[in-house]
Amino acid sequence: MRDAASGYMVRTMRTITALKLSEEGANAVLQAALEKARSFGVSVSIAVVDDGGHLMSFARMDGVELYTIAIAQAKGRGAALTRFPTGKKSPTGNERTDHHALAITLAAGTDSFVTIPGGAPIILDGHCLGAVGVSGAGEKDREIALSAARALETG
């Protein structure tokens, strides 16, 4: 039976059945991000995480800076935990000031919230399966992540 409010399958009153990101799905998202980065002619680090922010798949392209590894993972984790793309815009659509964005990041912890664009949740049938984080291409990080996050929609 499906719960009308959440859309989750309810097995009993104490459990639900939820969609989970598989290894194959995580790798499909990773490959989509690699293809998009190559189409822009940029090198990036890409982290695909599950819905709890745990790393499932990762790639660091040739020539990208080493610090992008941790940043890509933080962006992915932040998008998975908030179920919203990373950046200075809030889920309600408000643009945060630099001070407010930094304060929220420090209060929540940099391993669970970042305000740097480049993290995007992977949403399928209304369920967050995880997220993808991209770092190394500046303004293109966001576009690469958003494109890759849609990879599972097409099959």
C-alpha positions as CSV (number, residue, x, y, z in Angstrom):
1,M,0.0,0.0,0.0
2,R,1.3,3.5,-0.9
3,D,1.1,6.3,1.7
4,A,-0.7,9.2,0.1
5,A,1.3,12.0,1.9
6,S,4.8,10.7,1.3
7,G,4.4,8.5,-1.7
8,Y,6.5,5.7,0.0
9,M,5.3,2.1,-0.1
10,V,4.1,1.2,3.4
11,R,4.7,-2.4,4.4
12,T,3.4,-2.0,8.0
13,M,2.8,1.0,10.2
14,R,6.4,0.7,11.3
15,T,8.4,0.4,8.0
16,I,8.5,1.8,4.5
17,T,10.0,0.7,1.2
18,A,12.3,3.3,-0.3
19,L,14.2,3.5,-3.6
20,K,17.9,3.3,-3.2
21,L,20.8,4.2,-5.5
22,S,22.6,1.2,-6.8
23,E,26.2,0.8,-7.9
24,E,25.0,0.8,-11.5
25,G,23.0,3.9,-11.0
26,A,25.8,5.7,-9.2
27,N,28.2,4.9,-12.1
28,A,25.7,6.1,-14.7
29,V,25.5,9.4,-12.9
30,L,29.3,9.5,-12.7
31,Q,29.6,8.8,-16.4
32,A,27.0,11.5,-17.3
33,A,29.1,14.0,-15.3
34,L,32.3,13.0,-17.0
35,E,30.7,13.4,-20.4
36,K,29.3,16.8,-19.6
37,A,32.7,18.0,-18.2
38,R,34.4,16.7,-21.4
39,S,31.9,18.6,-23.5
40,F,32.9,21.8,-21.8
41,G,36.6,20.9,-22.1
42,V,37.1,21.1,-18.3
43,S,38.6,18.7,-15.7
44,V,36.8,18.1,-12.5
45,S,36.4,15.9,-9.5
46,I,33.0,14.1,-9.2
47,A,31.5,12.5,-6.2
48,V,28.3,10.5,-6.3
49,V,26.8,9.8,-2.8
50,D,23.8,7.9,-1.5
51,D,20.9,9.6,0.3
52,G,22.8,9.7,3.5
53,G,25.8,11.4,1.9
54,H,28.0,8.4,1.8
55,L,30.4,8.0,-1.2
56,M,29.4,5.5,-3.8
57,S,31.4,6.5,-6.9
58,F,34.2,9.0,-7.5
59,A,36.4,10.2,-10.3
60,R,39.1,12.8,-10.5
61,M,40.0,13.8,-14.1
62,D,43.5,14.4,-15.2
63,G,44.9,17.8,-14.3
64,V,42.3,18.9,-11.7
65,E,43.6,20.3,-8.4
66,L,43.7,17.9,-5.4
67,Y,41.6,20.1,-3.2
68,T,38.6,19.5,-5.5
69,I,38.4,15.9,-4.1
70,A,37.1,17.1,-0.7
71,I,35.0,19.9,-2.1
72,A,33.2,17.6,-4.6
73,Q,32.4,15.2,-1.7
74,A,31.2,18.0,0.5
75,K,28.9,19.4,-2.3
76,G,27.5,15.9,-2.9
77,R,26.9,15.3,0.8
78,G,25.3,18.7,1.3
79,A,22.9,18.2,-1.6
80,A,22.0,14.7,-0.4
81,L,21.3,15.8,3.1
82,T,19.3,18.9,2.2
83,R,17.6,17.4,-0.9
84,F,18.4,20.7,-2.7
85,P,21.1,21.9,-4.9
86,T,24.1,23.5,-3.1
87,G,24.6,27.3,-3.4
88,K,23.5,30.5,-1.8
89,K,19.9,30.1,-2.8
90,S,17.7,28.6,-0.1
91,P,15.0,25.9,-0.7
92,T,12.4,28.7,-0.4
93,G,14.1,30.7,-3.2
94,N,15.7,33.4,-1.1
95,E,19.3,34.4,-1.9
96,R,21.5,34.3,1.2
97,T,24.0,37.0,1.9
98,D,27.6,35.9,2.2
99,H,27.5,36.3,5.9
100,H,24.3,34.3,6.3
101,A,25.6,31.5,3.9
102,L,28.8,31.2,5.9
103,A,27.0,31.3,9.3
104,I,24.7,28.4,8.2
105,T,27.6,26.4,6.9
106,L,29.6,26.8,10.1
107,A,26.5,26.1,12.3
108,A,25.5,22.9,10.3
109,G,29.1,21.7,9.8
110,T,31.0,21.8,6.6
111,D,30.6,18.0,6.1
112,S,26.8,18.4,6.0
113,F,26.2,21.8,4.4
114,V,28.0,23.9,1.8
115,T,26.9,27.0,0.0
116,I,29.2,26.5,-3.0
117,P,27.3,25.7,-6.2
118,G,28.0,22.3,-7.8
119,G,26.0,19.8,-5.7
120,A,22.7,18.4,-7.0
121,P,20.3,15.9,-5.5
122,I,19.4,12.8,-7.6
123,I,15.6,12.7,-7.5
124,L,13.6,9.9,-9.1
125,D,9.8,9.5,-8.8
126,G,9.8,12.1,-6.0
127,H,12.5,10.2,-3.9
128,C,16.0,11.5,-3.2
129,L,18.3,8.6,-4.0
130,G,21.5,10.6,-3.3
131,A,23.4,13.4,-5.0
132,V,26.3,14.4,-7.2
133,G,29.0,16.9,-6.3
134,V,31.3,18.5,-8.8
135,S,34.4,20.7,-8.2
136,G,37.1,22.1,-10.4
137,A,35.3,24.0,-13.2
138,G,34.1,27.1,-11.4
139,E,30.8,28.3,-12.9
140,K,30.4,25.1,-14.8
141,D,30.3,22.9,-11.6
142,R,26.6,23.6,-11.1
143,E,25.6,22.8,-14.7
144,I,27.6,19.6,-14.8
145,A,26.1,18.4,-11.5
146,L,22.5,19.3,-12.5
147,S,22.9,17.5,-15.8
148,A,24.4,14.4,-14.2
149,A,21.7,14.3,-11.5
150,R,19.1,13.8,-14.3
151,A,21.0,10.8,-15.8
152,L,18.6,8.2,-14.2
153,E,15.5,9.9,-15.5
154,T,16.2,8.6,-19.0
155,G,16.7,5.0,-18.2
